[in-house]
């Protein structure tokens, strides 16, 4: 095998192969911005050769088995596969989850200097999945060979994101992040998803309320996507569905009119339920209008219990973001 590309979108991986840009393309679709992070043991096992890792906890799980078998790389570990390649490129878009996977990859590869020597990064300005297959071959993104400086920065950022508070992540902004040019934007994007000190909502939740405010809106009108009005790209389809549930199905709702739910696989498997969901007509409650206007704080009236990196956010342990002062607010 001569050339390997690693990306974070399965459909993009197929397009990259059809564009004949690599001998093998592997997509890693693991989500790192929702729910508790993997343990240290799971992190190590993720890139190791496959033994007993459960489905979803190995780096090759999002690549079709026929593609792996055809390339003769089934069950390989990342370091093992890199040693067999003439070159390997990390095609990572600017969206935060892609950047977190990039950090994780670099941190892992840093343990093996020989593997690092095979790697290069393609810094992309757009999510790979948003690029049409015929355009991928014309992208010709800049390719940067990796150094130990890249690894050290990635390792520090990984530790900061896994820390039990967001403070070390915020402190990254005082560091020269230019070696990983999309990292600064990722740091800020994720800080903005902490509860706003005024409204109690993250930036994606706020954008959802802004889009619902004019009225005449159905649920999928507020989901992010290519050329859609919700330009936030932190959360994916399932996560945004859960956020909308959280705004509408809580002690004091900010959103009214969501006629079906919760936003689950079971709902999607029931065509009548899914249709009712799609046809819901959303509006803001009076409380939702007050939250959006900065007169009420959502967290003061509703339960908070979610993960932000390694930080467990609860009402009693609520780290907040002050966008006006561009500062992190520790719990009282």
RANOR-V328266 format. One record per residue. N is the residue number from 1. PHI is phi in radians with two decimals (999 if undefined). OMEGA is omega in radians with two decimals (* if undefined). D_FIRST is the distance of its C-alpha to the first C-alpha in Angstrom with 2 decimals. Layout:
BEGIN
n->{N:N}
phi->{PHI:PHI}
omega->{OMEGA:OMEGA}
d_first->{D_FIRST:D_FIRST}
END
This chain:
BEGIN
n->{1:2:3:4:5:6:7:8:9:10:11:12:13:14:15:16:17:18:19:20:21:22:23:24:25:26:27:28:29:30:31:32:33:34:35:36:37:38:39:40:41:42:43:44:45:46:47:48:49:50:51:52:53:54:55:56:57:58:59:60:61:62:63:64:65:66:67:68:69:70:71:72:73:74:75:76:77:78:79:80:81:82:83:84:85:86:87:88:89:90:91:92:93:94:95:96:97:98:99:100:101:102:103:104:105:106:107:108:109:110:111:112:113:114:115:116:117:118:119:120:121:122:123:124:125:126:127:128:129:130:131:132:133:134:135:136:137:138:139:140:141:142:143:144:145:146:147:148:149:150:151:152:153:154:155:156:157:158:159:160:161:162:163:164:165:166:167:168:169:170:171:172:173:174:175:176:177:178:179:180:181:182:183:184:185:186:187:188:189:190:191:192:193:194:195:196:197:198:199:200:201:202:203:204:205:206:207:208:209:210:211:212:213:214:215:216:217:218:219:220:221:222:223:224:225:226:227:228:229:230:231:232:233:234:235:236:237:238:239:240:241:242:243:244:245:246:247:248:249:250:251:252:253:254:255:256:257:258:259:260:261:262:263:264:265:266:267:268:269:270:271:272:273:274:275:276:277:278:279:280:281:282:283:284:285:286:287:288:289:290:291:292:293:294:295:296:297:298:299:300:301:302:303:304:305:306:307:308:309:310:311:312:313:314:315:316:317:318:319:320:321:322:323:324:325:326:327:328:329:330:331:332}
phi->{999:-1.88:-2.35:-2.05:-2.12:-1.99:-2.39:-2.21:-2.56:-1.12:-1.15:-1.15:-1.06:-1.10:-1.16:-1.11:-1.16:-1.13:-1.37:1.01:-1.68:-2.78:-1.39:-2.56:-2.15:-2.06:-1.81:-1.95:-1.82:-1.08:-1.62:-2.04:-1.95:-2.44:1.37:-1.15:-1.28:-1.06:-1.21:-1.03:-1.15:-1.15:-1.06:-1.15:-1.25:-1.04:-1.73:-1.40:-0.97:-1.24:-2.25:-2.07:-1.08:-1.10:-1.02:1.70:-2.04:-2.34:-1.15:-1.68:-1.16:-1.65:-1.83:-0.94:-1.07:-1.13:-1.26:-1.18:-1.16:-1.11:-1.63:1.25:-2.12:-1.01:1.24:-1.22:-1.48:-1.06:-1.06:-1.07:-1.19:-1.04:-1.18:-1.66:-1.73:-1.27:-2.68:-2.51:-2.13:-1.76:-1.63:-2.06:-1.30:-1.43:-1.11:-0.97:-1.11:-1.09:-1.20:-1.16:-1.14:-1.02:-1.03:-1.10:-1.06:-1.14:-1.06:-1.21:-1.21:-1.11:-1.35:-2.34:-1.06:-1.11:-1.16:-1.05:-1.17:-1.53:-1.68:-2.48:-1.96:-1.83:-1.45:-1.85:-1.55:-2.29:-1.12:-1.01:-1.16:-1.57:-1.74:-1.11:-0.92:-1.19:-1.55:-1.05:-1.14:-1.70:-1.07:0.83:-1.22:-1.11:-1.95:-2.02:-1.24:-1.42:-2.24:-1.13:-1.11:-1.07:-1.12:-1.10:-1.16:-1.10:-1.13:-1.11:-1.15:-1.06:-1.09:-1.13:-1.22:-1.45:-1.11:-1.32:-2.39:-1.40:-1.06:-1.14:-1.16:-1.07:-1.16:-1.03:-1.17:-1.58:-1.83:-1.28:-1.77:-1.14:-1.15:-2.08:-1.14:-1.65:-1.21:-1.04:-1.10:-1.10:-1.02:-1.20:-0.96:-1.30:-1.05:-1.19:-1.53:-1.20:-0.99:-1.14:-1.07:-1.62:-1.63:1.41:-1.96:-1.32:-1.12:-1.18:-1.09:-1.08:-1.11:-1.04:-1.12:-1.06:-1.29:-1.38:-0.88:-1.20:1.54:1.14:-1.99:-1.86:-0.90:-1.28:-1.21:-1.78:-1.34:-1.20:2.89:-1.08:1.03:-1.92:-1.19:-1.51:-1.49:-1.18:-2.12:-1.32:-1.85:-1.68:-0.93:-1.18:-1.22:-1.17:-1.04:-1.19:-1.11:-1.13:-0.98:-1.12:-1.41:-1.85:-2.06:-2.58:-1.04:-2.27:-1.17:-1.71:-2.19:-2.00:1.70:-1.37:-1.51:-2.59:2.71:-1.22:-1.34:-2.33:-1.11:-1.06:-1.12:-1.17:-1.36:-1.86:-1.05:-1.22:-1.14:-1.10:-1.15:-1.08:-1.07:-1.05:-1.55:-1.04:-1.94:-1.59:-2.62:-1.52:-1.29:-1.05:-1.14:-1.06:-1.12:-1.17:-1.13:-1.12:-1.42:1.45:-1.76:-2.36:-1.97:-1.00:-1.22:-1.31:-2.06:-2.41:-1.29:-1.96:-2.78:-2.66:-1.86:-2.21:1.03:-1.54:-1.65:-1.62:-1.54:-2.36:-1.06:-1.49:-2.41:-1.83:-1.37:-2.26:-2.06:-1.92:-1.19:-1.14:-1.62:0.87:-2.46:-1.65:-1.93:-1.34:-1.02:-1.12}
omega->{-3.07:-3.02:3.10:2.99:3.04:3.14:-3.05:-3.11:-3.06:3.14:3.09:3.12:3.10:3.13:3.11:3.09:-3.14:3.09:3.09:-3.13:-3.13:3.05:3.11:3.06:-3.13:3.10:3.04:-3.04:3.13:3.13:-3.11:-3.09:-3.11:3.11:3.14:3.14:3.06:3.07:3.09:3.13:3.11:3.11:3.14:-3.10:-3.05:-3.09:3.14:3.00:-3.08:3.03:-3.11:-3.11:3.07:3.10:-3.11:-3.10:3.05:-2.97:-3.14:-3.01:-3.11:3.11:-3.11:-3.09:3.14:3.13:3.13:-3.13:3.12:3.13:3.12:-3.07:-3.10:3.06:3.13:2.92:-3.10:-3.11:3.13:-3.12:3.13:-3.12:-3.12:-3.07:2.99:3.10:3.09:-3.10:3.09:3.13:-3.04:3.11:-3.09:-3.08:-2.98:-3.11:3.09:3.13:3.09:3.07:3.08:3.11:-3.11:3.11:-3.10:3.12:-3.14:-3.09:3.14:-3.13:-3.08:-3.05:-3.13:3.11:-3.12:-3.09:3.14:-2.93:3.00:3.13:2.94:-3.14:-3.07:3.11:-3.12:3.03:-3.08:-3.12:3.13:-3.08:3.12:-3.10:-3.11:3.13:-3.09:-3.12:-3.11:-3.06:-3.14:-3.10:3.08:-3.12:-3.08:3.07:-3.09:3.06:3.10:3.10:3.07:-3.11:-3.11:3.10:3.13:-3.14:3.11:-3.13:3.08:3.13:-3.13:-3.11:-3.13:-3.08:-3.09:3.01:3.13:-3.00:-3.12:3.09:3.08:-3.11:3.07:-3.11:3.07:-3.09:3.01:-3.10:-2.98:3.12:3.03:-2.88:3.10:-3.03:-3.11:3.12:3.10:3.14:-3.10:3.14:-3.10:3.06:3.14:3.10:2.95:3.11:3.09:-3.05:3.14:-3.02:-3.07:-3.11:2.99:-3.05:3.13:3.09:3.11:3.14:3.08:3.12:3.12:-3.12:3.12:-2.99:-3.11:-3.12:3.14:-3.03:3.03:-2.97:-3.04:3.04:-3.07:3.12:3.05:3.10:-3.10:3.13:3.06:-3.02:3.05:-3.02:3.12:-3.09:3.14:-3.04:-3.13:-3.05:-3.07:-3.10:3.10:3.05:3.11:3.10:3.12:3.03:-3.10:3.11:-3.05:-3.05:-3.07:-3.09:3.11:-3.00:3.00:-3.09:3.07:3.00:3.11:-2.90:-3.11:-3.14:0.01:-3.08:-3.00:3.07:3.12:3.10:-3.13:3.14:3.12:-3.01:-3.13:3.10:3.14:3.12:3.08:3.11:-3.10:-3.05:3.09:3.07:-2.99:3.03:3.07:2.97:3.06:3.08:3.11:3.09:3.13:3.10:-3.13:3.13:3.11:-3.11:3.10:3.09:-3.06:-3.06:3.14:-3.08:-3.08:-3.12:3.04:3.11:-3.12:-3.13:2.99:-3.01:3.10:-3.09:3.06:-3.12:3.03:3.12:3.14:-3.10:-2.97:2.96:-3.06:-3.13:3.10:-3.09:-3.14:-3.14:-3.08:-3.05:3.11:-3.11:3.14:3.09:3.11:*}
d_first->{0.00:3.78:6.23:7.86:11.57:14.18:17.56:20.78:21.60:20.34:21.79:20.26:16.77:17.48:18.90:16.00:13.79:16.75:17.04:13.62:12.91:9.36:6.58:8.07:11.51:13.53:17.29:19.57:23.05:25.05:28.42:29.84:32.94:34.84:36.45:36.23:33.08:31.02:32.47:31.00:29.93:28.21:26.44:25.07:24.11:22.36:19.19:19.59:18.06:19.95:23.24:26.34:25.55:27.49:25.91:25.41:24.97:21.23:18.61:16.73:20.08:19.97:16.80:17.78:17.23:16.31:13.34:12.21:13.16:11.51:8.02:9.38:9.85:13.59:15.89:13.53:15.27:14.24:14.60:12.73:9.57:10.03:10.39:6.91:5.64:7.13:9.05:10.37:13.46:16.31:18.10:21.39:24.61:28.05:29.34:30.31:28.18:24.99:26.30:27.13:23.64:22.43:25.06:24.07:20.37:21.49:24.17:21.89:19.27:22.28:22.90:19.98:20.07:16.79:15.02:17.24:16.27:12.74:14.50:16.40:18.79:19.68:23.34:24.45:28.11:27.76:26.23:23.01:24.60:27.54:25.69:25.86:22.64:23.96:24.52:21.12:19.75:22.85:22.76:21.11:21.86:22.42:19.56:20.91:19.34:20.40:23.18:25.27:27.82:25.58:25.06:28.80:29.79:27.45:28.76:32.31:31.83:30.37:33.41:35.70:34.48:34.80:38.26:41.30:42.71:41.32:43.01:40.05:37.99:40.91:41.16:37.67:39.45:41.26:38.02:36.11:33.18:32.05:28.77:27.70:29.65:29.55:30.74:34.43:34.62:32.98:35.56:38.41:37.21:37.17:40.50:42.00:41.17:43.54:47.02:48.91:51.98:54.23:52.87:50.92:47.98:44.47:43.45:41.76:44.85:47.08:45.24:45.68:49.41:49.64:48.19:50.52:53.59:54.62:54.76:53.72:50.22:48.16:45.52:42.37:43.97:43.38:39.72:37.22:34.81:33.74:36.98:39.15:42.07:40.74:38.36:37.61:33.93:34.17:34.53:32.88:34.67:35.72:36.72:38.89:40.51:41.41:42.79:44.98:46.18:47.09:49.18:50.97:51.24:52.76:56.19:57.05:54.83:53.97:52.87:54.96:54.27:51.02:52.16:49.39:47.03:45.57:42.27:40.39:38.22:41.47:43.07:40.19:40.41:44.10:44.45:48.07:47.39:44.49:46.75:49.51:47.13:45.99:49.64:50.91:52.81:52.24:54.72:55.40:58.07:60.74:58.95:55.67:57.50:58.94:55.55:54.04:57.11:56.79:59.97:58.51:55.70:53.66:52.95:56.66:57.28:54.13:52.12:49.01:46.47:42.84:39.97:38.79:35.93:37.55:41.01:43.09:45.41:48.77:52.19:53.30:50.23:49.46:47.53:48.16:47.11:49.70:48.22:51.44:51.40:47.57:48.09:47.19:50.17:50.30:52.16:55.91}
END
